[in-house]
Amino acid sequence: MFTLWRGLRFSFRWFLGLAISLSIVIGVGALPQFSGRAIAAVLSHSEPLMEISVHLGNSTEELEFVPDHLEFIAGRRYKLVLDNPSSQKHYFTAKDFADAIWTQKVEAGNVEVKGAIHELELKPGAIAEWVFVPLKSGTYELHCSIAGHSEAGMRGVLTVAEQQPV
């Protein structure tokens, strides 16, 4: 009986190990071709960091993103520096864009947030840094989700171009 139990336990561990290995191989194979390189570049920090600044509103209380059209290249690493110079809070909302990128981190104040981000709220005078790698090309809507802000002109476009072969 003891030998049978040991054999079953070994077989289960072997099967579990095989199942985990296969799911890793299948999962990695299903990723877009550039995402492995992009994430590897982020982890090794060998890819230069492209910094882009965006103002949410301005000191004269105009409801706008400056600039309101941003262009990225899939597979490159970016730091988006968001600041709110106005006296009211604003949102940087781009859900479809957020679903098409890999977020390394968001830093604001003395806090670093990791994981998926869909929108950022910036209170008056706030600054946040969003480090990410675009994975999927496309054109994405950007807007402030506070009632009336988007309608007053606080919207923009985020474009991700295909990564060029090396």
N, CA and C of each residue as an Amber inpcrd file, in Angstrom:
protein
   498
   0.8240000  -1.1950000   0.0000000   0.0000000   0.0000000   0.0000000
   0.8680000   1.2580000   0.0000000   1.9240000   1.2680000   0.8320000
   2.8050000   2.4260000   0.9070000   3.4870000   2.6760000  -0.4400000
   3.9400000   1.6180000  -1.0840000   4.5980000   1.7400000  -2.3850000
   3.6260000   2.2690000  -3.4310000   2.3910000   1.7980000  -3.3990000
   1.3840000   2.2680000  -4.3430000   1.1240000   3.7690000  -4.1450000
   0.9910000   4.2030000  -2.8950000   0.7490000   5.6180000  -2.6020000
   1.9180000   6.4770000  -3.0860000   3.1630000   6.0020000  -2.8370000
   4.3400000   6.7380000  -3.2890000   4.3620000   6.8610000  -4.8050000
   3.9890000   5.8080000  -5.4690000   3.9420000   5.8170000  -6.9360000
   2.8910000   6.7800000  -7.4540000   1.7160000   6.7910000  -6.8310000
   0.6570000   7.7090000  -7.2470000   1.0560000   9.1620000  -6.9900000
   1.7050000   9.3810000  -5.8420000   2.1370000  10.7320000  -5.5050000
   3.1750000  11.2220000  -6.5130000   4.1230000  10.3520000  -6.8890000
   5.1190000  10.7030000  -7.8920000   4.4470000  10.9870000  -9.2320000
   3.5030000  10.1460000  -9.6180000   2.8090000  10.3280000 -10.8970000
   2.0430000  11.6440000 -10.9140000   1.3960000  11.9970000  -9.8150000
   0.6480000  13.2460000  -9.7490000   1.5880000  14.4420000  -9.8770000
   2.7210000  14.3950000  -9.1630000   3.6910000  15.4920000  -9.2520000
   4.2310000  15.6190000 -10.6750000   4.5280000  14.4940000 -11.2960000
   5.0410000  14.5050000 -12.6640000   3.9940000  15.1030000 -13.5980000
   2.7360000  14.6730000 -13.4470000   1.6560000  15.1800000 -14.2880000
   1.4470000  16.6760000 -14.0590000   1.4690000  17.1090000 -12.8010000
   1.2970000  18.5200000 -12.4790000   2.4270000  19.3520000 -13.0880000
   3.6530000  18.8680000 -12.9660000   4.7970000  19.5670000 -13.5610000
   4.6720000  19.6770000 -15.0700000   4.2350000  18.6030000 -15.7090000
   4.0430000  18.6100000 -17.1530000   2.9520000  19.6070000 -17.5450000
   1.8480000  19.6110000 -16.8090000   0.7390000  20.5180000 -17.1090000
   1.1750000  21.9770000 -16.9730000   1.9210000  22.2940000 -15.9290000
   2.4000000  23.6660000 -15.7370000   3.3640000  24.0520000 -16.8510000
   4.2780000  23.1640000 -17.1910000   5.2410000  23.4490000 -18.2650000
   4.5420000  23.6950000 -19.5880000   3.5610000  22.8590000 -19.9150000
   2.8320000  23.0320000 -21.1710000   2.0640000  24.3470000 -21.1970000
   1.4400000  24.7110000 -20.0780000   0.6790000  25.9620000 -20.0760000
   1.6060000  27.1660000 -20.2130000   2.8130000  27.0880000 -19.6710000
   3.7740000  28.1800000 -19.8450000   4.1950000  28.2780000 -21.3030000
   4.5310000  27.1470000 -21.9130000   4.9580000  27.1420000 -23.3160000
   3.8410000  27.6360000 -24.2220000   2.6330000  27.1510000 -24.0110000
   1.4980000  27.5750000 -24.8370000   1.2060000  29.0500000 -24.6120000
   1.2530000  29.5030000 -23.3650000   0.9820000  30.9070000 -23.0540000
   2.0050000  31.8350000 -23.6770000   3.2860000  31.4990000 -23.5900000
   4.3280000  32.3340000 -24.1790000   4.2090000  32.3310000 -25.6880000
   3.8910000  31.1950000 -26.2670000   3.7420000  31.1140000 -27.7170000
   2.5660000  31.9200000 -28.2250000   1.5680000  32.1350000 -27.3850000
   0.3750000  32.8750000 -27.8060000   0.5640000  34.3880000 -27.7390000
   1.6460000  34.8570000 -27.0840000   1.8800000  36.2950000 -26.9920000
   2.2460000  36.8590000 -28.3550000   1.9380000  38.1300000 -28.5910000
   2.3870000  38.7450000 -29.8340000   3.9060000  38.6350000 -29.9360000
   4.4220000  38.5730000 -31.1250000   5.8370000  38.3270000 -31.3550000
   6.7240000  39.3470000 -30.6520000   6.3430000  40.6090000 -30.6520000
   7.1890000  41.6420000 -30.0780000   7.0750000  41.7450000 -28.5730000
   6.0430000  41.1950000 -27.9650000   5.8420000  41.4200000 -26.5390000
   6.9350000  40.7900000 -25.7030000   7.4430000  39.6400000 -26.1170000
   8.5320000  39.0100000 -25.3820000   9.7600000  39.8970000 -25.3670000
  10.1170000  40.4650000 -26.5210000  11.2620000  41.3790000 -26.6010000
  10.9890000  42.6460000 -25.8080000   9.7660000  43.1550000 -25.9030000
   9.4320000  44.4020000 -25.2170000   9.5310000  44.2360000 -23.7110000
   8.9560000  43.1770000 -23.2080000   8.9930000  42.9560000 -21.7640000
  10.4090000  42.6420000 -21.3120000  11.1610000  41.8770000 -22.1120000
  12.5580000  41.6000000 -21.7770000  13.3600000  42.8950000 -21.7220000
  13.0980000  43.8180000 -22.6470000  13.7990000  45.1060000 -22.6510000
  13.4730000  45.8970000 -21.3970000  12.2210000  45.8560000 -20.9820000
  11.8190000  46.5690000 -19.7690000  12.5140000  45.9760000 -18.5600000
  12.5170000  44.6640000 -18.4810000  13.1090000  44.0160000 -17.3210000
  14.6130000  44.2320000 -17.2640000  15.2710000  44.2910000 -18.4140000
  16.7190000  44.4950000 -18.4320000  17.0850000  45.9790000 -18.4450000
  16.1130000  46.8320000 -18.6950000  16.3120000  48.2850000 -18.7990000
  17.2930000  48.6520000 -19.9060000  17.4890000  47.7660000 -20.8870000
  18.3990000  48.0690000 -21.9860000  17.7410000  48.9840000 -23.0110000
  16.4290000  48.9550000 -23.0930000  15.7010000  49.8060000 -24.0370000
  15.6760000  51.2230000 -23.4730000  16.0700000  52.2290000 -24.2660000
  16.0200000  53.6020000 -23.7450000  14.5870000  54.0160000 -23.4000000
  14.4640000  54.7840000 -22.3560000  13.1620000  55.2540000 -21.8890000
  12.8280000  56.5640000 -22.6010000  11.7100000  56.5800000 -23.3250000
  11.2580000  57.7910000 -24.0130000  10.3100000  58.5310000 -23.0660000
  10.6350000  59.7780000 -22.7360000   9.8020000  60.5500000 -21.8070000
   8.9260000  61.5380000 -22.5700000   7.6320000  61.5370000 -22.2350000
   6.6580000  62.4380000 -22.8550000   5.8590000  63.1060000 -21.7370000
   5.7140000  64.4290000 -21.8190000   4.9510000  65.1710000 -20.8080000
   3.5850000  65.5630000 -21.3510000   2.5730000  65.4590000 -20.4880000
   1.2060000  65.8440000 -20.8460000   0.6320000  66.6700000 -19.6990000
   0.0500000  67.8280000 -20.0480000  -0.6170000  68.6710000 -19.0590000
  -2.1120000  68.3900000 -19.1160000  -2.7240000  68.1810000 -17.9610000
  -4.1720000  67.9970000 -17.8600000  -4.7570000  69.3270000 -17.4120000
  -5.3100000  70.0810000 -18.3550000  -5.7910000  71.4210000 -18.0530000
  -4.6290000  72.4010000 -18.0330000  -4.9250000  73.6440000 -17.6180000
  -3.8690000  74.6530000 -17.4870000  -4.2640000  75.6740000 -16.4250000
  -3.3770000  76.6200000 -16.1780000  -3.6170000  77.5880000 -15.1000000
  -4.7350000  78.5720000 -15.4180000  -5.1640000  78.6580000 -16.6840000
  -6.2950000  79.5300000 -17.0370000  -7.6070000  78.7500000 -17.0840000
  -7.5710000  77.5190000 -16.5470000  -8.7550000  76.6550000 -16.4040000
  -9.3550000  76.1670000 -17.7190000  -8.5840000  76.1770000 -18.8030000
  -9.0710000  75.5820000 -20.0470000  -9.0820000  74.0670000 -19.8830000
 -10.1320000  73.4300000 -20.3940000 -10.2700000  71.9780000 -20.2850000
  -9.6710000  71.3440000 -21.5320000  -8.4130000  70.9130000 -21.4020000
  -7.6990000  70.3380000 -22.5360000  -6.5370000  69.4760000 -22.0570000
  -6.0940000  68.5870000 -22.9400000  -4.8460000  67.8610000 -22.7550000
  -3.8290000  68.5440000 -23.6680000  -2.6400000  68.8080000 -23.1450000
  -1.5940000  69.4240000 -23.9690000  -0.3390000  68.5730000 -23.8540000
   0.0460000  67.9050000 -24.9320000  -0.5990000  67.7990000 -26.2410000
  -1.8120000  66.8670000 -26.1730000  -2.6710000  66.9600000 -27.1750000
  -3.8680000  66.1100000 -27.1860000  -3.7650000  64.9540000 -28.1860000
  -2.6470000  64.8640000 -28.8890000  -2.3710000  63.7250000 -29.7720000
  -0.9880000  63.1860000 -29.4120000  -0.9460000  61.9330000 -29.0000000
   0.3200000  61.3070000 -28.6250000   0.5620000  60.1040000 -29.5220000
   1.8180000  59.9110000 -29.9190000   2.1710000  58.7810000 -30.7700000
   3.2360000  57.9400000 -30.0920000   3.0260000  56.6280000 -30.1330000
   3.9400000  55.6640000 -29.5380000   4.2720000  54.5950000 -30.5760000
   5.3350000  53.8440000 -30.3130000   5.7020000  52.7110000 -31.1640000
   5.6270000  51.4600000 -30.3010000   4.9430000  50.4520000 -30.7990000
   4.8110000  49.1910000 -30.0670000   6.2000000  48.6290000 -29.7660000
   6.3610000  48.1330000 -28.5480000   7.6180000  47.5180000 -28.1550000
   8.6340000  48.4600000 -27.5450000   8.4020000  49.7710000 -27.5780000
   9.3260000  50.7290000 -26.9680000   8.8490000  51.0730000 -25.5650000
   9.7690000  51.4690000 -24.7260000   9.4690000  51.7850000 -23.3350000
   9.2900000  53.2990000 -23.1920000   8.2070000  53.6920000 -22.5090000
   7.8720000  55.1100000 -22.3490000   7.6460000  55.4660000 -20.8870000
   7.9320000  56.7360000 -20.5840000   7.5180000  57.3250000 -19.3040000
   6.6360000  58.5080000 -19.6610000   5.3720000  58.4000000 -19.3170000
   4.4080000  59.4680000 -19.5500000   4.3210000  60.2760000 -18.2550000
   4.7690000  61.5270000 -18.3070000   4.7380000  62.3970000 -17.1300000
   3.4870000  63.2610000 -17.2420000   2.5400000  63.0160000 -16.3510000
   1.2640000  63.7350000 -16.3470000   1.2860000  64.7630000 -15.2190000
   0.8750000  65.9880000 -15.5260000   0.7610000  66.9790000 -14.4590000
  -0.5210000  67.7790000 -14.6370000  -1.0450000  68.2380000 -13.5070000
  -2.2920000  69.0000000 -13.5020000  -2.0250000  70.3910000 -12.9270000
  -1.7920000  71.3930000 -13.7980000  -1.5270000  72.7480000 -13.3120000
  -2.7920000  73.5440000 -12.9780000  -3.9690000  72.9420000 -13.1570000
  -5.2220000  73.6740000 -12.9260000  -5.6530000  73.5770000 -11.4600000
  -6.7360000  74.2600000 -11.1330000  -7.2390000  74.2590000  -9.7520000
  -8.3530000  73.2330000  -9.5370000  -8.6000000  72.3710000 -10.5220000
  -9.6110000  71.3190000 -10.3640000  -9.0190000  69.9710000 -10.7660000
  -9.6090000  68.9000000 -10.2500000  -9.0770000  67.5780000 -10.5850000
  -9.4660000  67.1950000 -12.0100000  -8.6450000  66.3100000 -12.6020000
  -8.8900000  65.7960000 -13.9490000  -8.5250000  64.3170000 -13.9910000
  -9.1180000  63.6210000 -14.9550000  -8.8100000  62.2100000 -15.1820000
  -8.1090000  62.0390000 -16.5180000  -7.1320000  61.1400000 -16.5490000
  -6.5050000  60.6780000 -17.7870000  -7.0890000  59.2930000 -17.9960000
  -8.1290000  59.2100000 -18.8420000  -8.8680000  57.9630000 -19.0430000
  -8.6920000  57.4870000 -20.4760000  -8.1560000  56.2780000 -20.6160000
  -7.9410000  55.6710000 -21.9360000  -7.9570000  54.1530000 -21.7560000
  -9.1430000  53.6010000 -21.4750000  -9.2620000  52.1850000 -21.1310000
  -8.7410000  51.2580000 -22.2240000  -9.1270000  51.4880000 -23.4750000
  -8.6760000  50.5990000 -24.5520000  -7.1590000  50.6730000 -24.7360000
  -6.6030000  51.8700000 -24.5860000  -5.1490000  52.0340000 -24.6440000
  -4.5000000  51.2520000 -23.5040000  -5.0530000  51.3940000 -22.3080000
  -4.4980000  50.7040000 -21.1460000  -4.5340000  49.1890000 -21.3190000
  -5.5470000  48.6850000 -22.0240000  -5.6260000  47.2460000 -22.2900000
  -4.6040000  46.7970000 -23.3300000  -4.0520000  47.7360000 -24.1010000
  -3.1250000  47.4050000 -25.1870000  -1.6630000  47.6540000 -24.8090000
  -1.4000000  47.9230000 -23.5240000  -0.0300000  48.1700000 -23.0760000
   0.3090000  47.2620000 -21.9030000   1.6010000  47.1700000 -21.6080000
   2.0630000  46.5090000 -20.3880000   2.5820000  47.6130000 -19.4840000
   1.9880000  47.7530000 -18.2960000   2.3970000  48.7880000 -17.3510000
   3.4700000  48.2460000 -16.4300000   4.6060000  48.9350000 -16.3980000
   5.6620000  48.5750000 -15.4590000   5.3350000  49.1520000 -14.0890000
   4.9440000  50.4510000 -14.0710000   4.6130000  51.0930000 -12.7970000
   4.0060000  52.4610000 -13.0490000   3.3520000  52.9710000 -12.0230000
   2.9210000  54.3670000 -11.9600000   3.4620000  54.9100000 -10.6470000
   4.1170000  56.0670000 -10.7070000   4.6290000  56.7080000  -9.4990000
   3.9400000  58.0460000  -9.3060000   3.5000000  58.2890000  -8.0780000
   2.8920000  59.5630000  -7.7100000   3.2010000  59.8090000  -6.2390000
   3.7740000  60.9520000  -5.9430000   4.1670000  61.2210000  -4.5650000
   5.2040000  60.2000000  -4.1350000   5.0030000  59.6070000  -2.9880000
   5.9060000  58.5700000  -2.4920000   5.3190000  57.1820000  -2.6800000
   4.4560000  57.0330000  -3.6840000   3.7810000  55.7530000  -3.9170000
   4.1240000  55.2470000  -5.3120000   4.4010000  53.9510000  -5.3990000
   4.6160000  53.2920000  -6.6840000   3.5660000  52.1980000  -6.8140000
   2.7960000  52.2500000  -7.9020000   1.7230000  51.2790000  -8.1340000
   2.1280000  50.3940000  -9.3020000   1.9300000  49.0900000  -9.1570000
   2.2510000  48.1470000 -10.2260000   0.9840000  47.4200000 -10.6400000
   0.9370000  46.9940000 -11.8890000  -0.2270000  46.2700000 -12.3840000
  -1.0060000  47.0940000 -13.3850000  -2.1210000  46.5460000 -13.8030000
  -2.9430000  47.1880000 -14.8370000  -3.5480000  48.4940000 -14.3160000
  -3.4910000  49.5200000 -15.1460000  -4.0460000  50.8350000 -14.8250000
  -4.9860000  51.2160000 -15.9640000  -6.1830000  51.7080000 -15.6520000
  -7.1120000  52.1230000 -16.7080000  -7.3520000  53.6230000 -16.7340000
  -7.1790000  54.2860000 -15.6080000  -7.2810000  55.7400000 -15.5920000
  -6.5460000  56.2670000 -14.3770000  -6.1070000  57.5170000 -14.4940000
  -5.4390000  58.1870000 -13.3890000  -6.2020000  59.4660000 -13.0660000
  -6.4230000  59.7070000 -11.7950000  -7.0350000  60.9590000 -11.3410000
  -5.9180000  61.8350000 -10.7950000  -5.8140000  63.0310000 -11.3340000
  -4.8170000  63.9730000 -10.8460000  -5.5190000  65.1490000 -10.1930000
  -5.2600000  65.3230000  -8.9250000  -5.8120000  66.4600000  -8.1890000
  -5.0040000  67.7090000  -8.5600000  -5.4920000  68.8980000  -8.2250000
  -4.7650000  70.1220000  -8.5750000  -3.3050000  70.0770000  -8.1060000
  -2.3990000  70.3990000  -9.0300000  -0.9700000  70.4210000  -8.7100000
  -0.2880000  69.0620000  -8.6970000  -1.0250000  67.9890000  -8.9440000
  -0.4550000  66.6390000  -8.8690000   0.3890000  66.3080000 -10.0990000
   1.3540000  65.4160000  -9.8830000   2.1970000  64.8870000 -10.9550000
   2.2460000  63.3720000 -10.7930000   2.1240000  62.6600000 -11.9060000
   2.2300000  61.1960000 -11.8980000   3.0870000  60.7690000 -13.0810000
   3.8660000  59.7120000 -12.8940000   4.6990000  59.1560000 -13.9600000
   4.2400000  57.7340000 -14.2400000   3.9140000  57.4580000 -15.4980000
   3.3930000  56.1520000 -15.9120000   4.4280000  55.5400000 -16.8560000
   5.0610000  54.4450000 -16.4500000   6.0640000  53.7590000 -17.2700000
   5.4130000  52.5220000 -17.8680000   5.4740000  52.3970000 -19.2000000
   4.7720000  51.3090000 -19.8830000   5.4230000  50.9770000 -21.2170000
   4.9850000  49.8460000 -21.7840000   5.3920000  49.4160000 -23.1230000
   4.1230000  49.1230000 -23.9120000   3.8600000  49.8580000 -25.0040000
   2.7120000  49.5240000 -25.8570000   2.9370000  48.1630000 -26.5190000
   1.9110000  47.3210000 -26.5200000   2.0140000  45.9910000 -27.1060000
   1.1890000  45.8280000 -28.3710000   0.1240000  46.5990000 -28.4990000
  -0.8150000  46.4220000 -29.6130000  -1.0010000  47.7470000 -30.3480000
  -0.7890000  47.7170000 -31.6540000  -0.9580000  48.9490000 -32.4300000
  -2.4380000  49.3020000 -32.5420000  -2.6970000  50.5780000 -32.7720000
  -4.0770000  51.0350000 -32.9280000  -4.2100000  52.5000000 -32.5650000
  -5.4260000  53.0020000 -32.6830000  -5.7550000  54.3790000 -32.3200000
  -6.7560000  54.3220000 -31.1750000  -6.4700000  55.0540000 -30.1100000
  -7.2460000  54.9500000 -28.8780000  -7.7260000  56.3240000 -28.4160000
  -8.9070000  56.3380000 -27.8400000  -9.5180000  57.5670000 -27.3380000
  -8.9840000  57.9010000 -25.9520000  -8.7180000  59.1770000 -25.7400000
  -8.3150000  59.7160000 -24.4480000  -9.3490000  60.7570000 -24.0480000
  -9.7830000  60.7400000 -22.7940000 -10.7160000  61.7710000 -22.3350000
 -10.6340000  61.9280000 -20.8220000 -11.1800000  63.0310000 -20.3440000
 -11.3560000  63.2480000 -18.9130000 -12.7810000  62.8140000 -18.6030000
 -12.9290000  61.8940000 -17.6600000 -14.2500000  61.3180000 -17.3930000
 -15.0970000  62.1260000 -16.4060000 -14.6600000  63.3060000 -16.0180000
 -15.4830000  64.1760000 -15.1740000 -16.5830000  64.7770000 -16.0480000
 -17.8080000  64.7660000 -15.5440000 -18.9630000  65.2540000 -16.3150000
 -18.7020000  66.6430000 -16.8890000 -18.9010000  66.7570000 -18.2010000
 -18.7550000  68.0250000 -18.8930000 -17.3520000  68.3340000 -19.4050000
 -16.3230000  67.6880000 -18.8670000 -14.9510000  68.0090000 -19.2720000
 -14.6530000  67.5400000 -20.6970000 -15.0260000  66.3170000 -21.0210000
 -14.7900000  65.7980000 -22.3750000 -15.5630000  66.6220000 -23.4020000
 -16.8050000  66.9300000 -23.0720000 -17.6550000  67.7180000 -23.9720000
 -17.0960000  69.1290000 -24.1890000 -16.3750000  69.6430000 -23.1940000
 -15.7890000  70.9830000 -23.2970000 -14.4410000  70.9720000 -24.0200000
 -13.9940000  69.7960000 -24.4500000 -12.7580000  69.7240000 -25.2280000
 -11.6290000  68.9410000 -24.6050000 -11.8470000  68.3640000 -23.4300000
 -10.7750000  67.6190000 -22.7760000 -10.7820000  66.1740000 -23.2600000
 -10.2830000  66.0100000 -24.4750000 -10.1770000  64.6840000 -25.0870000
  -8.9820000  64.7030000 -26.0340000  -8.5670000  63.5160000 -26.4230000
  -7.4160000  63.4120000 -27.3110000  -7.3480000  62.0430000 -27.9470000
  -6.2420000  61.8080000 -28.6400000  -6.0370000  60.5540000 -29.3620000
  -4.6490000  60.0170000 -29.0330000  -4.5940000  58.7240000 -28.7460000
  -3.3330000  58.0280000 -28.5090000  -3.1530000  57.0260000 -29.6450000
  -2.0460000  57.1190000 -30.3640000  -1.7990000  56.2310000 -31.4970000
  -0.5700000  55.3800000 -31.2140000  -0.7060000  54.0750000 -31.4330000
   0.4200000  53.1530000 -31.3040000   0.6960000  52.5730000 -32.6830000
   1.9040000  52.8360000 -33.1980000   2.3160000  52.3160000 -34.5030000
   2.9800000  50.9500000 -34.3150000   2.9460000  50.1400000 -35.3690000
   3.5950000  48.8270000 -35.3540000   5.0880000  48.9870000 -35.1020000
   5.6450000  48.0360000 -34.3920000   7.0880000  48.0040000 -34.2020000
   7.7450000  47.6000000 -35.5170000   8.7920000  48.3080000 -35.8980000
   9.5060000  47.9930000 -37.1310000  10.4670000  46.8350000 -36.8830000
  10.5750000  45.8960000 -37.8410000  11.5040000  44.7710000 -37.6630000
  12.9380000  45.2710000 -37.5210000  13.6940000  44.5490000 -36.7330000
  15.0910000  44.9300000 -36.4770000  15.9920000  44.3940000 -37.5510000
